[in-house]
Structure formats: C-alpha cells, structure tokens
Amino acid sequence: MSEALVVVAKNSAEHKRWNYVVYLYAAGLLLLTPLVLEPFEIGKMNRALIMSVAILAVNLVVGFNGMLALGHSAFMGIGAFVTASMVQDENWDYWQVLPVVLIVGFLMGIIIGLPALRVKGLYLALTTIAQAAVFPTLVNIDELGIAARTGGPNGKGVSEEVIAPSYWEWLPGVDGARGGSAYRYWIIILMLGITLLLVTNYLRSRPGRAVLAIRDNEAGAAVYGVNLPVAKTMNFAISAALGSLAGLMWCLDKAFVAGQDFTFLLAIDLIIGLVLGGVGTIQGSLVGGLFVVWVNDLTKRISVPLGLYTLNGDGPLAKAIFGLILILFTFFAPGGIVSLGRLINDKLIRIIPLTPAGQPIEPLSKFDPGMESTRADTAMKMSIAGPILLAVGWLLMNVNNLIVGVLAFGLRMSIVVLAPVAMLVGVNELKKHADGNRPDAIKGPATMAQTLGALGFLFVIGYAVQRFVQTYPIWDIPLI
C-alpha cells in the first residue's frame, strides 16, 4: 500500500490538475518577483539566477558526466571579460556579443578539456582548481594587451545602460523605480528559460545519453560504442560555453567586471550550490543558485547571542552560521534540496508510469487502501492547519527578529502547499466514495478538506492577484 495521499496515472486528469497548480504557482512567482522585491533585492535575485546557469554548467560535467571539475569560475570570468571588452571597447550590443561569448567559451572548453580530461578523479579536480586559481592573475597581465582589455586590477566598467525600450515597458516592474533591475530580471529569466530547455533536450539526445552512460559505467559505454574522448570533450566544451554565458549575464547585470569577482571562492560557491541543490538534476541547479545567494546573504544579517559572544554576520565567525547550515543539510538532506523535495512530493502524490499502450504499468487499485483509507482525515487536518499556521505567521511578523521573521515567512507560506493538496485529496476521496470504495464516514472530512482547501487556495490566488494589481495597474498598460 502506498503512503502517498494521491495515486494517479501519468497524464491522467488528476495528474494534470496537480501540474496546473504547480504551473500556476511558478507563473505567479515569476510575475510577482519584480513587483514585490525592492530594487536591491531584485539585483540579488538576478545574481541567484545567474549562479543557477553557472551551476548548471558545472552540473553537466560533475553531475551528468561524473567528472570532478572545479574550475568553472574561470569560464564565467572569460565570458564576463569578453562581454565587457566587446561592449565597452567595440560598441557592440549585448545580443551581438552573445554568440561570440558562446563560441569563445566552447573553444576554451576544448582547449582546456583536451589535456585536462586525460586525468581522472582528484587529479582532474587539482587541474581545474589550478585553472580557477590562476585566472584572476591572468587578467592583470600587461603583455599582449590583456590588462588593457580587462582593466587590470581596477576591473572594467561598461557604460552602456540596459534599459527597456518603450515597447517593453509593459513588463511587470519595468515601468517604475525598479525599472532597470526588473528589465534585467526579465532578460535573465528569458536566457535562463532557453538554457534550461536546451540543456534538457541535449540530455535527452544521443550525445546526452552517451554522457550519462559514461557517468554510470564508463567501460560499459565504451563497449556499446561511445567515443569516450570525444563525448567527454564535447560535453566539457558545452559546459564551458554555459559558464561563459553566465559570465555574460553577470556583466549585463552588474555592468562591471573584475578579476576579484571570479576567484576560487566563486568556484567553491558553485560546488556548494550544486551539492545542496542536487547533483545530477536540472532543478537542483536552479535551487542551488537561489540557496547560495539568498541564504548566504541571510546569514550575514543573523545575530545569535551566546553569552559572552554574539555570533553575527559581521563578526570573525560570520561563515560559521552558513557552515552550520551546510552541515545540517548534509545530515538531513544528503541528496540535496531537490531530493528532499521529491521525498516530500512522493508522500503527497505518486505517479504511476504508463506502458507503450497507454495503460498504467501497475493497476491503481493496488495502491488504494479501500474502506480503511485515512486520507480524508489527513486532508482535513491539512486544510485546518493551513489557516492556523498562516495566522501564527502573521502574528510573528510583529516580532523584530530576523530568525523569527524567517520562521513567520515559512508559516505564512505553508498554506500555499497545504491548501491545494487538501483540496485535491478531498476531491479524490469524494470520487472514491461515489464509486463505493470509501465508507460513508469519510464524506464529512473529505467535504471539509475540499471546501477549506479550495477557500485557502482561492485566498492564495486572490492575495497574489491583489498584490499584482496594486503594484502593476493593468489599466495603465498601453494597448498599442
């Protein structure tokens, strides 16, 4: 018997309803971010999304190819400095520089990958560490005019402003005080979305499957005809191109690049984001970028009194808080945040794959508890817990403490998950009751779960719409 609250066949009506809720929340998050956050917070979100692209580049080599490469901060720097030089010195537009950056990153990946990929394990890690460590020094060399292009120790600024044309001012957040940051946010979202789509298709293609085969069993992949040197080098080159793309996005957002931005510490942040997000998962790259930027910033503002000493983000042990969080995640989410999320999702819904004929590989009745089902009671408790936690979260907002504020935010957001889950489970249990698979006793709890869950879900949607209309009056949008 499955422990999940809902068991559905893939692509069934119930599964699609579940996906619709996820898509609705994702769209709401994208639309509200540039409206709710302050300009400096949008800047941090932009940096988090840029880091997600860079972590995805590392993931292609480490997570999907099984190779320990730690030097992608150098590829980010290459992309950033090429962008700054071409835009500032040659008066190119960012979109014109985009293919150049991708080609340069790809070629650099081949040049570095050919010798580097001849070694394995810790020796490959050592080689790429050297690559990351030496890059900030290389950009300061006066010979060959490198320092003139990169700005040397002083870095290089880009005077071209990234501002929205008049025909893009209808985008949420662009027409107002957040204008520049919000417009760059939408550009970065577009580039990130295209990147995720291309990488997903790449991993599903023949070359991508070859890369995954090398990770799982290198000898077996060679036996089945995979050209190991070519597959590894091409994957490394694609990864380097993505890293350079992240560098372009960095330059576009900050309009300033310096060698100090791309030190080995950045490479460590990329690895931390990859491990905490989820190695070998595309979603983990996105989550890892958000975690590294936002949690790192949050720990700098935490103050914990320890008697004779106060542990805070400005003290000598500032990194201790962030390190403690990493240790806790290592113990409680060893597979990363995505793995933890999937574990929680499996407790809520189990999706049964289909055979080529379109039928579930296992009958759904196998996972149905029948007359002994307690799912309705669980859903009712979830529908009641959502509003209660929301109210507690609102009350805790009045406490002037950062840790309490984070807890209050988590409690308020709990209804976002609990309400739709309770509603969907309640609907499903009522259908089972109508089919005669549930006792009459579940009708009351299931109805309550359906009603309260629906009200909670409508409250979330209504509150999001209210915030959207309040900060982005749709009647001000030009029709032409």
C-alpha positions in Angstrom: 0.0 0.0 0.0 1.3 3.4 -0.9 1.8 6.0 1.7 1.0 8.8 -0.8 -2.2 10.8 -0.3 -3.0 10.6 -4.0 -2.1 7.9 -6.5 -2.7 8.8 -10.2 -1.7 7.5 -13.6 0.7 9.7 -15.6 -1.1 12.3 -17.8 -4.4 11.5 -16.2 -6.9 14.2 -15.4 -5.9 14.1 -11.7 -2.2 14.4 -12.7 -2.9 17.3 -15.0 -4.8 19.1 -12.2 -1.8 18.7 -9.9 0.5 20.1 -12.7 -1.8 23.0 -13.3 -1.4 24.1 -9.7 2.4 23.9 -10.0 2.4 25.8 -13.2 0.1 28.5 -11.7 2.4 28.9 -8.7 5.5 29.1 -10.9 3.9 31.8 -13.1 2.8 33.7 -10.1 6.3 33.6 -8.6 7.8 34.9 -11.8 5.3 37.7 -12.2 5.4 38.9 -8.6 9.1 38.8 -8.0 9.9 42.1 -9.8 6.9 43.7 -8.2 7.2 42.7 -4.6 11.0 42.8 -4.1 12.9 46.1 -3.7 15.4 47.1 -6.5 18.4 45.8 -4.5 16.6 42.5 -3.8 15.8 42.1 -7.5 19.6 42.5 -8.0 20.2 39.6 -5.6 17.6 37.6 -7.4 19.3 38.3 -10.7 22.6 37.1 -9.3 21.0 34.0 -7.9 19.6 33.2 -11.4 23.0 33.8 -13.0 24.6 31.5 -10.4 22.0 28.9 -11.4 23.2 29.0 -15.0 26.8 28.6 -13.8 25.9 25.7 -11.5 24.1 24.1 -14.4 27.3 24.3 -16.3 29.2 22.6 -13.5 26.4 20.0 -13.3 26.9 19.0 -16.9 30.4 17.9 -16.0 30.1 16.8 -12.4 26.6 15.6 -12.1 25.8 14.3 -15.6 29.2 13.2 -16.7 30.6 12.1 -13.3 33.9 14.1 -13.5 35.2 16.2 -10.7 35.8 19.6 -12.3 36.1 22.7 -10.1 37.3 25.5 -12.3 34.1 26.9 -13.9 34.6 30.3 -12.2 37.3 30.9 -14.9 34.9 30.3 -17.7 32.5 32.7 -16.1 35.3 35.2 -16.0 36.2 34.6 -19.6 32.6 35.3 -20.7 32.3 38.4 -18.5 35.5 40.0 -19.7 34.8 39.2 -23.4 31.4 40.8 -23.0 32.8 43.9 -21.2 35.5 44.3 -23.8 33.3 44.0 -26.8 30.5 46.1 -25.5 32.7 48.9 -24.0 35.6 49.0 -26.4 34.0 47.9 -29.7 30.5 49.3 -29.1 28.8 46.0 -29.7 25.3 45.3 -28.3 24.9 42.5 -25.7 22.9 40.4 -28.1 25.6 40.7 -30.7 28.2 39.5 -28.2 26.1 36.5 -27.1 27.2 34.2 -30.0 30.8 35.3 -29.7 30.8 34.5 -25.9 29.3 31.1 -26.5 31.9 30.3 -29.3 34.8 31.6 -27.2 33.6 29.6 -24.2 33.2 26.4 -26.3 36.7 26.8 -27.8 38.3 27.4 -24.4 36.5 24.3 -23.2 38.0 22.2 -25.9 41.5 23.7 -25.4 41.4 23.2 -21.6 39.4 20.0 -21.8 41.6 18.0 -24.2 44.6 17.9 -21.8 42.6 18.1 -18.6 40.3 15.2 -19.4 43.2 12.8 -19.7 43.4 12.7 -16.0 40.7 11.5 -13.6 39.4 11.9 -10.1 41.3 14.1 -7.7 44.0 14.8 -10.4 41.3 16.4 -12.6 40.0 18.3 -9.6 43.5 19.6 -8.9 44.0 20.6 -12.6 40.7 22.6 -12.7 41.4 24.1 -9.3 44.7 25.5 -10.7 42.6 26.9 -13.7 40.3 28.7 -11.3 43.1 29.9 -9.0 45.3 31.3 -11.8 42.6 33.1 -13.8 42.4 36.3 -11.6 46.1 36.8 -12.1 46.0 36.2 -15.8 43.6 39.1 -16.4 46.1 41.5 -14.8 49.0 40.7 -17.2 50.2 43.7 -19.2 51.7 41.6 -22.0 49.7 41.1 -25.2 47.4 43.9 -24.2 45.4 41.7 -21.8 45.3 44.3 -19.0 44.2 47.0 -21.4 41.2 44.9 -22.4 40.3 43.7 -18.9 41.1 46.9 -17.0 43.8 45.1 -14.9 43.4 45.2 -11.1 40.9 48.0 -11.3 38.4 46.0 -13.3 36.4 47.1 -16.3 33.2 49.0 -16.3 30.5 49.1 -19.0 28.9 52.4 -19.7 26.1 51.1 -21.8 22.9 51.1 -19.8 20.5 48.2 -20.0 17.2 50.0 -20.1 13.9 48.8 -21.5 12.7 50.1 -24.9 9.3 51.7 -24.8 7.6 48.7 -26.3 8.8 46.5 -23.4 7.7 48.9 -20.6 4.5 46.8 -20.1 6.5 44.1 -18.4 5.8 43.9 -14.7 8.1 46.1 -12.7 9.8 47.7 -15.6 7.9 51.0 -15.7 8.8 52.4 -12.3 11.5 52.7 -9.6 12.5 49.1 -10.2 12.8 49.7 -14.0 16.5 48.8 -14.7 16.7 45.9 -12.3 13.3 44.5 -13.3 14.2 44.7 -17.0 17.4 42.9 -16.5 15.5 40.3 -14.4 13.2 39.6 -17.4 16.2 39.3 -19.7 17.9 36.9 -17.3 14.7 34.9 -16.9 14.4 34.6 -20.7 18.0 33.4 -21.1 17.7 31.0 -18.2 14.5 29.5 -19.6 16.0 29.0 -23.0 19.1 27.5 -21.4 17.1 25.0 -19.3 15.1 24.0 -22.4 18.3 23.4 -24.5 20.1 21.5 -21.8 17.0 19.3 -21.2 16.8 18.5 -24.9 20.6 17.9 -25.0 20.5 15.4 -22.2 17.7 13.5 -24.0 19.5 13.4 -27.2 22.0 10.8 -28.4 25.1 12.7 -27.2 23.5 13.5 -23.9 22.6 9.8 -23.3 26.2 9.0 -24.1 27.4 11.4 -21.4 25.0 9.8 -18.9 26.2 6.3 -19.9 29.8 7.4 -19.2 28.8 8.5 -15.8 27.0 5.3 -15.0 29.6 2.9 -16.4 32.5 4.2 -18.4 33.7 0.8 -19.5 30.2 -0.3 -20.5 29.7 2.9 -22.5 32.9 2.2 -24.4 31.8 -1.3 -25.2 28.5 0.0 -26.6 30.4 2.3 -29.0 30.6 5.6 -27.2 33.7 7.5 -28.2 34.9 8.5 -24.7 37.4 11.2 -25.5 35.0 13.0 -28.0 32.0 12.7 -25.7 33.8 14.0 -22.7 35.5 16.8 -24.6 32.3 18.0 -26.3 30.4 17.9 -23.0 33.1 19.8 -21.3 33.1 22.4 -24.1 29.3 22.8 -23.9 29.7 23.2 -20.1 32.3 25.9 -20.6 30.1 27.7 -23.1 27.3 27.7 -20.5 29.8 29.0 -17.9 30.7 31.8 -20.3 27.1 32.6 -20.8 26.7 33.0 -17.1 29.7 35.5 -17.3 27.8 37.5 -20.0 24.7 37.6 -17.8 26.9 38.7 -14.8 28.3 41.6 -16.9 24.9 42.5 -18.2 23.5 42.8 -14.7 26.4 44.5 -12.9 27.9 46.5 -15.7 31.3 45.9 -14.1 33.7 43.0 -14.0 37.0 42.4 -12.1 39.3 39.5 -11.6 38.4 39.5 -7.9 34.8 38.5 -8.8 36.0 35.2 -10.3 38.3 33.8 -7.8 38.4 30.2 -6.5 35.9 31.2 -3.8 33.3 31.6 -6.6 34.2 28.1 -7.8 33.6 26.8 -4.3 30.2 28.6 -4.2 29.2 26.8 -7.4 30.1 23.4 -6.0 28.2 24.2 -2.8 25.2 25.2 -4.8 25.4 22.1 -6.9 25.7 19.7 -3.9 22.9 21.4 -1.9 20.6 21.8 -4.8 21.0 18.3 -6.1 23.8 16.7 -8.1 22.6 15.3 -11.5 19.3 17.2 -11.5 18.5 20.2 -13.6 16.1 21.6 -10.9 19.0 21.3 -8.4 21.0 23.8 -10.4 18.2 26.4 -10.1 17.6 25.7 -6.4 21.3 25.8 -5.7 21.8 29.2 -7.2 18.9 30.6 -5.1 20.3 28.9 -2.0 23.8 30.1 -2.3 22.9 33.8 -2.8 19.9 34.2 -0.5 21.0 32.0 2.4 24.5 33.4 2.3 23.1 36.9 2.4 20.6 35.9 5.2 23.4 34.5 7.4 25.2 37.8 7.2 22.2 39.5 9.0 21.7 36.9 11.7 22.7 37.8 15.2 22.8 34.9 17.8 23.7 35.9 21.4 25.9 33.3 23.0 26.6 34.8 26.4 30.0 36.5 26.3 30.0 36.4 22.5 27.4 37.4 19.9 27.6 35.3 16.6 26.6 37.7 13.8 27.3 38.2 10.1 29.8 41.0 10.8 31.9 39.1 13.3 35.0 36.9 12.7 32.9 33.8 12.8 30.4 35.0 10.2 30.8 32.0 8.0 30.2 29.7 10.9 26.4 30.2 10.6 26.5 29.3 6.9 28.8 26.4 7.6 26.4 25.1 10.2 23.5 25.2 7.7 25.7 23.2 5.3 26.3 20.6 7.9 22.7 20.3 8.8 21.8 19.9 5.1 24.5 17.2 4.8 22.8 15.2 7.6 19.1 15.8 6.8 19.1 16.2 3.0 22.2 14.3 1.7 20.8 14.1 -1.8 20.2 17.9 -1.9 17.1 20.1 -1.7 15.6 18.6 -4.8 15.9 15.1 -3.4 14.3 16.2 -0.2 11.5 17.9 -2.2 10.9 14.8 -4.2 10.7 12.7 -1.0 8.0 15.1 0.3 6.2 15.1 -3.0 6.2 11.3 -3.0 4.4 11.5 0.3 1.7 13.6 -1.3 1.3 12.1 -4.8 2.5 9.0 -6.5 2.5 9.0 -10.3 2.3 5.6 -12.0 4.1 5.5 -15.4 2.3 4.2 -18.5 3.1 1.3 -20.8 3.6 2.0 -24.5 -0.1 1.1 -24.9 -1.0 4.0 -22.6 -2.1 1.9 -19.6 -0.6 2.2 -16.0 2.2 -0.3 -15.5 0.5 -1.3 -12.3 -3.2 -1.2 -11.5 -4.2 1.8 -9.4 -6.3 -0.4 -7.3 -3.1 -2.0 -5.9 -2.3 1.3 -4.1 -5.9 2.1 -2.9 -6.5 1.4 0.8 -10.2 1.0 0.1 -12.5 1.1 3.1 -9.6 1.5 5.5 -8.5 4.8 4.0 -7.5 7.6 6.3 -6.6 10.0 3.6 -9.7 12.2 4.1 -8.8 12.7 7.8 -5.3 13.6 6.9 -6.5 16.1 4.2 -9.0 17.6 6.7 -6.1 18.2 9.2 -4.0 19.8 6.4 -6.9 22.1 5.4 -7.3 23.2 9.1 -3.5 23.6 9.7 -3.0 25.9 6.7 -5.1 28.9 8.1 -3.8 28.3 11.6 -0.2 28.4 10.5 -1.0 31.5 8.4 -2.4 33.3 11.4 0.5 32.4 13.6 2.9 33.6 10.9 1.1 37.0 10.6 1.3 37.4 14.4 5.0 36.6 14.5 5.7 39.3 11.9 5.4 41.8 14.7 8.5 40.4 16.4 11.6 42.4 15.4 13.9 39.4 15.0 15.4 38.1 11.8 15.2 34.4 12.7 11.6 34.8 13.9 10.9 36.7 10.7 12.1 33.8 8.6 10.0 31.4 10.7 7.0 33.7 10.2 7.5 33.7 6.5 7.7 29.9 6.4 4.5 29.6 8.4 2.7 32.0 6.1 3.8 30.2 3.0 2.7 26.8 4.4 -0.9 27.4 3.2 0.5 27.7 -0.4 1.2 23.9 -0.3 -1.4 22.7 2.3 -4.5 24.2 0.7 -4.3 22.8 -2.8 -3.1 19.4 -1.5 -6.1 19.2 0.9 -8.5 20.3 -1.9 -7.2 17.7 -4.4 -7.2 14.9 -1.9 -10.7 15.8 -0.7 -12.0 15.8 -4.3 -10.3 12.4 -4.9 -11.8 10.8 -1.8 -15.3 12.1 -2.6 -14.9 10.4 -6.0 -13.8 7.2 -4.4 -16.9 7.4 -2.1 -19.2 7.9 -5.0 -17.7 4.8 -6.6 -18.4 2.8 -3.4 -14.7 2.5 -2.4 -15.0 4.5 0.8 -17.2 4.3 3.8 -19.8 7.0 4.5 -17.8 8.2 7.4 -15.2 9.8 5.2 -17.8 12.1 3.5 -17.7 14.7 6.2 -13.9 15.0 6.5 -13.4 14.9 2.7 -16.0 17.6 2.1 -14.4 19.8 4.8 -11.0 19.2 3.2 -12.3 20.1 -0.2 -14.1 23.2 1.0 -11.4 24.6 3.3 -8.7 23.7 0.8 -10.5 25.4 -2.0 -11.0 28.5 0.2 -7.4 28.5 1.2 -6.3 28.1 -2.4 -8.6 30.9 -3.6 -7.2 33.1 -0.7 -3.6 32.5 -2.0 -4.6 33.3 -5.6 -6.6 36.3 -4.5 -3.8 37.7 -2.4 -1.3 37.3 -5.2 -3.7 39.0 -7.7 -4.3 41.8 -5.2 -0.5 42.4 -4.8 -0.1 42.2 -8.6 -2.8 44.7 -9.4 -1.8 47.0 -6.5 1.8 47.4 -7.8 1.1 46.9 -11.5 -2.2 48.5 -12.5 -3.3 46.7 -15.6 -5.4 49.6 -16.8 -2.2 51.6 -17.4 -0.9 49.1 -19.9 -0.8 50.7 -23.4 -2.9 48.7 -25.9 -0.7 49.6 -28.8 
